[in-house]
Protein backbone atom coordinates (compact mmCIF):
# COMPACT_ATOMS: atom_id res chain seq x y z
CA UNK A 1 0.00 0.00 0.00
CA UNK A 2 1.21 3.48 -0.79
CA UNK A 3 1.40 6.74 1.13
CA UNK A 4 -0.40 9.81 -0.22
CA UNK A 5 1.03 13.25 0.50
CA UNK A 6 -0.69 16.61 0.41
CA UNK A 7 0.35 20.11 1.46
CA UNK A 8 -0.71 19.66 5.09
CA UNK A 9 -1.44 15.98 5.62
CA UNK A 10 0.01 12.63 4.75
CA UNK A 11 -1.98 9.42 4.43
CA UNK A 12 0.09 6.37 5.23
CA UNK A 13 -0.66 2.69 5.64
CA UNK A 14 -1.87 1.64 9.06
CA UNK A 15 0.44 -0.30 11.36
CA UNK A 16 -0.04 -2.25 14.60
CA UNK A 17 2.39 0.32 16.05
CA UNK A 18 -0.37 2.96 15.77
CA UNK A 19 -2.00 1.67 18.97
CA UNK A 20 -0.02 3.95 21.28
CA UNK A 21 -0.74 7.05 19.20
CA UNK A 22 -4.46 6.20 19.06
CA UNK A 23 -4.51 5.61 22.82
CA UNK A 24 -2.83 8.96 23.48
CA UNK A 25 -5.50 10.76 21.41
CA UNK A 26 -8.12 9.55 23.88
CA UNK A 27 -11.87 9.77 23.39
CA UNK A 28 -13.58 13.11 22.88
CA UNK A 29 -17.31 13.15 23.75
CA UNK A 30 -18.22 15.67 21.03
CA UNK A 31 -16.36 13.74 18.34
CA UNK A 32 -17.95 10.48 19.54
CA UNK A 33 -21.40 12.07 19.21
CA UNK A 34 -20.67 12.82 15.54
CA UNK A 35 -20.37 9.04 15.07
CA UNK A 36 -23.66 8.34 16.81
CA UNK A 37 -22.47 7.64 20.36
CA UNK A 38 -24.71 8.98 23.12
CA UNK A 39 -22.91 11.09 25.72
CA UNK A 40 -23.79 8.54 28.43
CA UNK A 41 -22.08 5.79 26.39
CA UNK A 42 -18.77 7.59 25.80
CA UNK A 43 -15.97 5.69 27.50
CA UNK A 44 -12.24 6.39 27.57
CA UNK A 45 -10.34 4.30 25.05
CA UNK A 46 -8.37 1.50 26.70
CA UNK A 47 -4.97 0.23 25.62
CA UNK A 48 -6.58 -3.06 24.61
CA UNK A 49 -9.17 -1.25 22.48
CA UNK A 50 -6.43 0.87 20.87
CA UNK A 51 -4.40 -2.26 20.08
CA UNK A 52 -7.45 -4.00 18.61
CA UNK A 53 -8.20 -0.89 16.54
CA UNK A 54 -4.61 -0.72 15.25
CA UNK A 55 -4.58 -4.42 14.33
CA UNK A 56 -7.86 -4.05 12.43
CA UNK A 57 -6.66 -0.98 10.56
CA UNK A 58 -3.35 -2.65 9.66
CA UNK A 59 -5.23 -5.59 8.13
CA UNK A 60 -7.31 -3.32 5.88
CA UNK A 61 -5.48 -2.60 2.60
CA UNK A 62 -7.74 0.43 2.06
CA UNK A 63 -7.19 2.11 5.45
CA UNK A 64 -4.78 5.00 5.91
CA UNK A 65 -3.69 6.94 8.95
CA UNK A 66 -3.94 10.72 8.66
CA UNK A 67 -0.75 12.41 9.85
CA UNK A 68 0.20 16.04 10.35
CA UNK A 69 3.90 16.69 10.94
CA UNK A 70 4.43 12.94 11.50
CA UNK A 71 1.75 12.83 14.22
CA UNK A 72 -1.31 10.61 13.84
CA UNK A 73 -4.49 12.69 14.03
CA UNK A 74 -7.09 10.41 12.43
CA UNK A 75 -7.98 7.78 9.89
CA UNK A 76 -9.60 7.47 6.49
CA UNK A 77 -10.65 4.34 4.66
CA UNK A 78 -12.61 2.82 1.86
CA UNK A 79 -14.97 -0.03 2.66
CA UNK A 80 -17.67 -2.06 0.93
CA UNK A 81 -15.56 -2.04 -2.23
CA UNK A 82 -17.17 -3.54 -5.31
CA UNK A 83 -14.68 -3.60 -8.16
CA UNK A 84 -17.20 -4.97 -10.66
CA UNK A 85 -19.44 -1.94 -10.16
CA UNK A 86 -16.39 0.27 -9.42
CA UNK A 87 -17.82 1.72 -6.23
CA UNK A 88 -16.99 1.97 -2.53
CA UNK A 89 -17.99 3.73 0.64
CA UNK A 90 -15.69 6.00 2.62
CA UNK A 91 -15.23 6.79 6.31
CA UNK A 92 -13.04 9.48 7.86
CA UNK A 93 -12.30 10.59 11.41
CA UNK A 94 -10.16 13.30 12.97
CA UNK A 95 -9.64 12.41 16.64
CA UNK A 96 -8.00 15.61 17.89
CA UNK A 97 -10.70 18.25 18.54
CA UNK A 98 -8.11 21.05 18.34
CA UNK A 99 -7.56 20.16 14.67
CA UNK A 100 -11.20 20.22 13.58
CA UNK A 101 -12.23 22.98 11.20
CA UNK A 102 -8.73 23.51 9.80
CA UNK A 103 -9.31 21.79 6.44
CA UNK A 104 -7.18 18.74 7.31
CA UNK A 105 -10.07 16.29 6.92
CA UNK A 106 -11.02 17.84 3.58
CA UNK A 107 -7.44 17.54 2.36
CA UNK A 108 -7.31 13.89 3.44
CA UNK A 109 -10.59 13.23 1.64
CA UNK A 110 -9.33 14.84 -1.58
CA UNK A 111 -6.13 12.75 -1.45
CA UNK A 112 -8.12 9.55 -1.00
CA UNK A 113 -10.60 10.48 -3.74
CA UNK A 114 -7.78 11.21 -6.18
CA UNK A 115 -6.28 7.79 -5.45
CA UNK A 116 -9.65 6.00 -5.58
CA UNK A 117 -10.71 7.53 -8.88
CA UNK A 118 -7.37 7.51 -10.73
CA UNK A 119 -5.44 4.52 -9.35
CA UNK A 120 -8.23 2.18 -8.22
CA UNK A 121 -10.41 3.28 -11.17
CA UNK A 122 -13.52 3.55 -9.00
CA UNK A 123 -16.51 5.36 -10.47
CA UNK A 124 -18.47 6.20 -7.33
CA UNK A 125 -17.75 6.86 -3.65
CA UNK A 126 -20.59 7.03 -1.14
CA UNK A 127 -20.70 8.18 2.45
CA UNK A 128 -23.31 8.14 5.23
CA UNK A 129 -23.35 10.93 7.77
CA UNK A 130 -25.63 11.82 10.63
CA UNK A 131 -27.75 14.78 9.54
CA UNK A 132 -26.72 16.79 12.62
CA UNK A 133 -23.00 16.49 11.78
CA UNK A 134 -22.94 19.80 9.93
CA UNK A 135 -19.15 20.19 10.00
CA UNK A 136 -18.68 16.85 8.22
CA UNK A 137 -21.44 17.60 5.71
CA UNK A 138 -19.76 20.91 4.80
CA UNK A 139 -16.40 19.14 4.40
CA UNK A 140 -17.93 16.49 2.13
CA UNK A 141 -19.73 19.11 0.04
CA UNK A 142 -16.48 21.10 -0.23
CA UNK A 143 -14.91 17.97 -1.72
CA UNK A 144 -17.74 17.60 -4.25
CA UNK A 145 -20.14 15.19 -2.55
CA UNK A 146 -23.85 15.77 -3.09
CA UNK A 147 -26.70 14.75 -0.80
CA UNK A 148 -28.50 11.90 -2.57
CA UNK A 149 -31.03 10.96 0.06
CA UNK A 150 -32.11 10.86 3.67
CA UNK A 151 -32.75 7.76 5.72
CA UNK A 152 -35.08 8.75 8.51
CA UNK A 153 -34.57 7.94 12.18
CA UNK A 154 -31.61 5.60 11.77
CA UNK A 155 -29.68 6.49 14.92
CA UNK A 156 -30.91 6.81 18.51
CA UNK A 157 -28.51 9.27 20.11
CA UNK A 158 -28.96 11.02 23.44
CA UNK A 159 -32.58 9.92 23.72
CA UNK A 160 -33.68 11.11 20.26
CA UNK A 161 -33.94 9.66 16.78
CA UNK A 162 -31.71 11.19 14.11
CA UNK A 163 -31.56 10.85 10.33
CA UNK A 164 -28.66 9.76 8.15
CA UNK A 165 -27.81 11.56 4.92
CA UNK A 166 -26.51 9.53 2.00
CA UNK A 167 -23.97 11.46 -0.04
CA UNK A 168 -22.17 10.46 -3.20
CA UNK A 169 -19.53 11.58 -5.65
CA UNK A 170 -18.81 10.28 -9.15
CA UNK A 171 -15.36 10.15 -10.70
CA UNK A 172 -16.59 12.28 -13.61
CA UNK A 173 -17.58 15.03 -11.17
CA UNK A 174 -14.37 14.90 -9.14
CA UNK A 175 -12.00 14.73 -12.11
CA UNK A 176 -13.83 17.40 -14.17
C-alpha positions in Angstrom: 0.0 0.0 0.0 1.2 3.5 -0.8 1.4 6.7 1.1 -0.4 9.8 -0.2 1.0 13.3 0.5 -0.7 16.6 0.4 0.3 20.1 1.5 -0.7 19.7 5.1 -1.4 16.0 5.6 0.0 12.6 4.7 -2.0 9.4 4.4 0.1 6.4 5.2 -0.7 2.7 5.6 -1.9 1.6 9.1 0.4 -0.3 11.4 0.0 -2.2 14.6 2.4 0.3 16.1 -0.4 3.0 15.8 -2.0 1.7 19.0 0.0 3.9 21.3 -0.7 7.1 19.2 -4.5 6.2 19.1 -4.5 5.6 22.8 -2.8 9.0 23.5 -5.5 10.8 21.4 -8.1 9.5 23.9 -11.9 9.8 23.4 -13.6 13.1 22.9 -17.3 13.2 23.7 -18.2 15.7 21.0 -16.4 13.7 18.3 -17.9 10.5 19.5 -21.4 12.1 19.2 -20.7 12.8 15.5 -20.4 9.0 15.1 -23.7 8.3 16.8 -22.5 7.6 20.4 -24.7 9.0 23.1 -22.9 11.1 25.7 -23.8 8.5 28.4 -22.1 5.8 26.4 -18.8 7.6 25.8 -16.0 5.7 27.5 -12.2 6.4 27.6 -10.3 4.3 25.1 -8.4 1.5 26.7 -5.0 0.2 25.6 -6.6 -3.1 24.6 -9.2 -1.3 22.5 -6.4 0.9 20.9 -4.4 -2.3 20.1 -7.4 -4.0 18.6 -8.2 -0.9 16.5 -4.6 -0.7 15.3 -4.6 -4.4 14.3 -7.9 -4.0 12.4 -6.7 -1.0 10.6 -3.4 -2.6 9.7 -5.2 -5.6 8.1 -7.3 -3.3 5.9 -5.5 -2.6 2.6 -7.7 0.4 2.1 -7.2 2.1 5.4 -4.8 5.0 5.9 -3.7 6.9 8.9 -3.9 10.7 8.7 -0.8 12.4 9.8 0.2 16.0 10.4 3.9 16.7 10.9 4.4 12.9 11.5 1.8 12.8 14.2 -1.3 10.6 13.8 -4.5 12.7 14.0 -7.1 10.4 12.4 -8.0 7.8 9.9 -9.6 7.5 6.5 -10.6 4.3 4.7 -12.6 2.8 1.9 -15.0 0.0 2.7 -17.7 -2.1 0.9 -15.6 -2.0 -2.2 -17.2 -3.5 -5.3 -14.7 -3.6 -8.2 -17.2 -5.0 -10.7 -19.4 -1.9 -10.2 -16.4 0.3 -9.4 -17.8 1.7 -6.2 -17.0 2.0 -2.5 -18.0 3.7 0.6 -15.7 6.0 2.6 -15.2 6.8 6.3 -13.0 9.5 7.9 -12.3 10.6 11.4 -10.2 13.3 13.0 -9.6 12.4 16.6 -8.0 15.6 17.9 -10.7 18.2 18.5 -8.1 21.0 18.3 -7.6 20.2 14.7 -11.2 20.2 13.6 -12.2 23.0 11.2 -8.7 23.5 9.8 -9.3 21.8 6.4 -7.2 18.7 7.3 -10.1 16.3 6.9 -11.0 17.8 3.6 -7.4 17.5 2.4 -7.3 13.9 3.4 -10.6 13.2 1.6 -9.3 14.8 -1.6 -6.1 12.7 -1.5 -8.1 9.6 -1.0 -10.6 10.5 -3.7 -7.8 11.2 -6.2 -6.3 7.8 -5.5 -9.7 6.0 -5.6 -10.7 7.5 -8.9 -7.4 7.5 -10.7 -5.4 4.5 -9.3 -8.2 2.2 -8.2 -10.4 3.3 -11.2 -13.5 3.5 -9.0 -16.5 5.4 -10.5 -18.5 6.2 -7.3 -17.8 6.9 -3.6 -20.6 7.0 -1.1 -20.7 8.2 2.5 -23.3 8.1 5.2 -23.3 10.9 7.8 -25.6 11.8 10.6 -27.8 14.8 9.5 -26.7 16.8 12.6 -23.0 16.5 11.8 -22.9 19.8 9.9 -19.2 20.2 10.0 -18.7 16.9 8.2 -21.4 17.6 5.7 -19.8 20.9 4.8 -16.4 19.1 4.4 -17.9 16.5 2.1 -19.7 19.1 0.0 -16.5 21.1 -0.2 -14.9 18.0 -1.7 -17.7 17.6 -4.3 -20.1 15.2 -2.5 -23.9 15.8 -3.1 -26.7 14.7 -0.8 -28.5 11.9 -2.6 -31.0 11.0 0.1 -32.1 10.9 3.7 -32.7 7.8 5.7 -35.1 8.8 8.5 -34.6 7.9 12.2 -31.6 5.6 11.8 -29.7 6.5 14.9 -30.9 6.8 18.5 -28.5 9.3 20.1 -29.0 11.0 23.4 -32.6 9.9 23.7 -33.7 11.1 20.3 -33.9 9.7 16.8 -31.7 11.2 14.1 -31.6 10.8 10.3 -28.7 9.8 8.1 -27.8 11.6 4.9 -26.5 9.5 2.0 -24.0 11.5 0.0 -22.2 10.5 -3.2 -19.5 11.6 -5.7 -18.8 10.3 -9.2 -15.4 10.2 -10.7 -16.6 12.3 -13.6 -17.6 15.0 -11.2 -14.4 14.9 -9.1 -12.0 14.7 -12.1 -13.8 17.4 -14.2 
